[in-house]
Amino acid sequence: MPYQKNGVRQYDRELQWEHSKKKTRSKDRAARNKARKELGLKVGDPRDAGHKKALSKGGKNTLSNLFAQSAKANQSFSRNKDGSMKSETSKRERKKR
C-alpha cells in the first residue's frame, strides 16, 4: 500500500505498515485454510469457503457457518479503507434485489 506525501512515496511508512500486518495476515490465512479443510475443498478447487457470518463479524469456522461458493462471489464485498467489510451482502446480491 503506497503512502505518498506531496507526490513523494514514503517507503519507511510503507514498510512499517507491511510489518504491522504480518501477524494478522498469517492468522487470517490459517483461518481460511482451516475453513477449506472443514468443507473438504482440495488444492486446485476453484471454490472458496464462504461464511454465513463473516469471521471479522464474529463468525466461526464451524461446518454450520460454512458453505462452498465461487471465488469471485466470495471476494466481491464492499470494503472500508482499512480492508474490513462494509456489508456481508455482496455487490451481485444487491443488484439482484
N, C-alpha and C positions, 0 to 999 in steps of 0.2 A: 504494500500500500504506500505509494509515494506521497511524501509530505513536501509541500512547496511553500516558500515564502518569498514574495516578490519575484517569482519566476525562477528561483534558485532551489534546487532539490536539497532537502535536509537529510543527508544519509545517516547521520548519527541518530536522529529521531526515528527514522525508518527502521534501523537496526534494533533500537530499543523496543519498538513495537513488536518486531518479529520475535525477540527473545521473551517478551512478556506473554505471548500467546502460545508458546511451545508446549507447556504442560497441559493446558486446557485442550489443545488440538489433539494431543495423543490420547487423552481421556475420552474425548468425543469419538475419535476413530475406534477406540476399543469398544465403546458402547454400540457403535454402528455394526462392527464385526460380530459382536455378541448377538445382536438382533438378527443378522443374516443367518447365523448358526442356529438360532432358536427356530427360525422359519424353515430351515433346511435348504436354503439357497446356496448353490455351489459356485465356485470360482468360474467366471465367464457367463454366468446367468445375467441376462440383460435387465432383470428386475431388481428393484430395491426393496428394502424392508420399510414399509410405511408405518407410522404410528398413528393410531386413532387420536390419542392425546400426546402431543409432542413432548420429547424429553425436556426441552427448555421450558415447557409449561407445567412440568411436574409429572409427566407420564413415566411409565416403567417399561422395561423390556420383557414383559410377560407375554405369553402367547395370546392372551385375550386382548392385548393392546396392539398387536402387530397384524399386518396384512401385506401381501406382496403386491407391488404396483410398479408400473414402468418408471424408469429413472427420470424421464422427462416430467412426468406428472408429479413425482415426489420432490423435485427441485424447483418448482415454479411458484414458490410462495413469495409474497412481498416481504422485503426485509427493511429494517431500520439501518441507520448509518453504522451502528456497531455490529451488524450482522444478525441480530435477533429477529425473530419473525414478527411481523405486524399482525398477521391473522393466520389461523390454521386452515382457512379456506383458500384453495389455490386460485390463480387467475382464471384458469379454464372453467372451474366450477362456478365462479361468479358470472362469467359470460353466459353460461347456460341458463341462469335464472331469468 
